[in-house]
Amino acid sequence: MKKMSLRTRVLTGAVAAAALGAGTFGAVSASASAPAAAPATTVKADTANGNLQQTTHLTVDAATKAAQAALDAAAKENQRVAVSVVDRNGNTIVTLRGDGSGPQAYESAEKKAYTAVSWNAPTSVLAGRLAQAPNLKDIPGTLFLAGGAPVQVKGAPVAGIGVAGAPSGDLDEKFARAGVAALAK
């Protein structure tokens, strides 16, 4: 093997050091995080100028109390139902499925509750509107059968209670109204 001159060894070492330095710099650069974002601007909101709106929502405890009251009213009449309570936005707060309720009752109760709060009216009233506007039934997530009742505060809907599983919508709605009444106590 041929011996390398001092000049070749120094040059080779410098090239190796430069390559190592470039690789390290590239790795550090690639893993470096993006510069920190500017802090969010805080806007002082004034409720008096109408930029904010406050809404009323049921607590989980209140929704459970209403659902249990509806389930108890159904049990007194030997009916096996499911009860659902949704908030103003149609999100389910609680659903109770009574012993022996049918497989369709759970979903039907949620849809009736959603429909009642969406239109701020009992679903039995809304079912009557289908004659004039049959396309209402095509709105996703709704069910225009008796059994849903809105929960109102000062006339505005804050929740909906839906009941399904009794042999008639009238009974379902009677039990839903019992859930609404339990909230007034």
C-alpha positions as CSV (number, residue, x, y, z in Angstrom):
1,M,0.0,0.0,0.0
2,K,1.3,3.4,-1.0
3,K,1.9,5.9,1.8
4,M,-0.1,9.2,1.6
5,S,1.7,12.4,1.7
6,L,1.1,14.8,4.6
7,R,-0.6,17.2,2.2
8,T,-3.1,14.4,1.0
9,R,-3.8,13.4,4.6
10,V,-4.6,16.9,5.7
11,L,-6.7,17.5,2.6
12,T,-8.6,14.2,3.1
13,G,-9.2,15.0,6.8
14,A,-10.5,18.5,5.9
15,V,-12.9,17.1,3.4
16,A,-14.1,14.5,5.9
17,A,-14.6,17.1,8.6
18,A,-16.5,19.4,6.2
19,A,-18.8,16.5,5.1
20,L,-19.4,15.6,8.7
21,G,-20.1,19.2,9.6
22,A,-22.5,19.6,6.7
23,G,-24.4,16.4,7.6
24,T,-24.7,17.5,11.2
25,F,-25.9,21.0,10.2
26,G,-28.4,19.5,7.8
27,A,-29.8,17.1,10.4
28,V,-30.1,19.9,13.0
29,S,-31.7,22.2,10.4
30,A,-34.2,19.5,9.4
31,S,-35.3,18.8,12.9
32,A,-35.5,22.5,13.9
33,S,-39.0,23.6,14.7
34,A,-40.8,26.3,12.9
35,P,-40.5,29.8,14.5
36,A,-42.9,30.3,17.3
37,A,-46.2,31.8,16.1
38,A,-47.1,35.2,17.2
39,P,-49.2,35.3,20.3
40,A,-53.0,35.3,19.6
41,T,-54.6,38.7,19.8
42,T,-57.1,38.9,22.6
43,V,-60.2,40.8,21.7
44,K,-62.1,42.4,24.6
45,A,-65.6,41.3,24.1
46,D,-68.4,43.5,25.3
47,T,-71.8,41.7,25.7
48,A,-73.5,45.1,25.5
49,N,-72.6,45.5,21.8
50,G,-74.2,42.3,20.7
51,N,-71.1,40.4,19.7
52,L,-71.8,37.6,22.2
53,Q,-74.8,35.5,22.9
54,Q,-75.4,33.5,26.0
55,T,-77.4,30.3,25.8
56,T,-79.0,28.1,28.4
57,H,-78.2,24.3,28.5
58,L,-79.3,21.5,30.6
59,T,-76.8,19.9,32.9
60,V,-76.2,16.1,32.7
61,D,-78.0,15.8,36.1
62,A,-81.1,17.6,34.8
63,A,-81.2,15.7,31.6
64,T,-80.9,12.4,33.5
65,K,-83.6,13.5,35.9
66,A,-85.9,14.3,32.9
67,A,-85.1,11.0,31.1
68,Q,-85.7,9.0,34.3
69,A,-89.0,10.7,34.9
70,A,-90.1,9.8,31.4
71,L,-88.9,6.2,31.8
72,D,-90.8,6.0,35.2
73,A,-94.0,7.4,33.6
74,A,-93.8,4.7,31.0
75,A,-93.1,1.9,33.5
76,K,-96.2,2.9,35.5
77,E,-98.2,2.1,32.4
78,N,-96.3,-1.1,31.7
79,Q,-94.6,0.3,28.6
80,R,-91.1,-0.5,27.5
81,V,-89.5,2.5,26.0
82,A,-86.2,4.3,25.4
83,V,-85.8,8.0,26.3
84,S,-83.3,10.4,24.9
85,V,-82.5,14.0,25.9
86,V,-80.6,16.3,23.4
87,D,-79.2,19.8,23.9
88,R,-80.2,22.9,21.9
89,N,-77.7,21.8,19.2
90,G,-79.2,18.4,18.9
91,N,-76.3,16.6,20.7
92,T,-77.3,13.7,22.9
93,I,-76.9,14.4,26.6
94,V,-78.3,11.2,27.9
95,T,-80.3,8.2,26.6
96,L,-81.9,5.6,28.8
97,R,-83.1,2.4,27.3
98,G,-85.7,0.8,29.4
99,D,-85.7,-3.0,30.1
100,G,-87.4,-4.8,27.2
101,S,-87.5,-1.8,24.8
102,G,-87.3,-2.7,21.1
103,P,-84.2,-2.3,19.1
104,Q,-85.5,0.6,17.1
105,A,-86.5,2.6,20.2
106,Y,-83.1,3.9,21.0
107,E,-82.5,5.6,17.7
108,S,-86.1,6.7,17.3
109,A,-86.0,8.4,20.7
110,E,-82.9,10.4,19.7
111,K,-84.4,11.5,16.4
112,K,-87.7,12.5,18.0
113,A,-85.8,14.6,20.6
114,Y,-83.7,16.2,17.8
115,T,-86.8,17.0,15.8
116,A,-88.6,18.5,18.8
117,V,-85.7,20.9,19.7
118,S,-85.0,21.8,16.1
119,W,-88.5,23.2,15.5
120,N,-89.3,24.0,19.2
121,A,-92.6,22.0,18.9
122,P,-93.9,18.7,19.9
123,T,-93.4,16.1,17.2
124,S,-97.1,15.3,17.1
125,V,-97.7,18.9,15.9
126,L,-94.8,18.6,13.4
127,A,-96.1,15.3,12.0
128,G,-99.3,17.2,11.1
129,R,-97.2,19.6,9.0
130,L,-96.1,16.8,6.6
131,A,-99.3,17.1,4.7
132,Q,-98.4,20.7,3.7
133,A,-94.6,20.1,3.4
134,P,-93.9,16.4,2.7
135,N,-90.2,17.2,2.2
136,L,-89.7,17.8,5.9
137,K,-89.3,14.1,6.4
138,D,-86.2,14.1,4.2
139,I,-84.2,16.3,6.6
140,P,-81.4,14.1,8.0
141,G,-81.7,13.1,11.6
142,T,-85.4,13.9,12.0
143,L,-88.4,11.7,12.7
144,F,-91.9,13.2,12.4
145,L,-93.7,10.8,14.7
146,A,-95.4,11.8,17.9
147,G,-93.1,11.2,21.0
148,G,-90.8,14.3,21.1
149,A,-91.3,17.4,23.3
150,P,-89.1,20.5,23.5
151,V,-87.8,21.9,26.8
152,Q,-88.2,25.6,26.8
153,V,-86.8,28.5,28.8
154,K,-88.7,31.8,28.3
155,G,-90.2,30.3,25.1
156,A,-86.8,29.4,23.6
157,P,-85.8,25.7,23.1
158,V,-82.9,24.5,25.3
159,A,-83.4,20.7,24.9
160,G,-85.6,18.1,23.5
161,I,-86.9,14.9,25.0
162,G,-87.8,12.0,22.8
163,V,-89.5,8.7,23.7
164,A,-90.0,5.7,21.5
165,G,-91.3,2.2,22.0
166,A,-94.8,2.5,23.3
167,P,-97.6,1.1,21.0
168,S,-98.6,4.7,20.0
169,G,-96.9,8.0,19.5
170,D,-99.5,9.6,21.8
171,L,-98.2,7.5,24.7
172,D,-94.6,8.2,23.7
173,E,-95.3,11.9,23.8
174,K,-97.2,11.7,27.1
175,F,-94.1,10.2,28.6
176,A,-91.8,12.8,27.0
177,R,-94.0,15.6,28.6
178,A,-93.6,13.8,32.0
179,G,-89.8,14.3,31.5
180,V,-90.3,18.0,30.7
181,A,-92.6,18.4,33.7
182,A,-89.9,16.9,36.0
183,L,-87.6,19.7,35.2
184,A,-90.1,22.3,36.5
185,K,-90.0,20.7,40.0
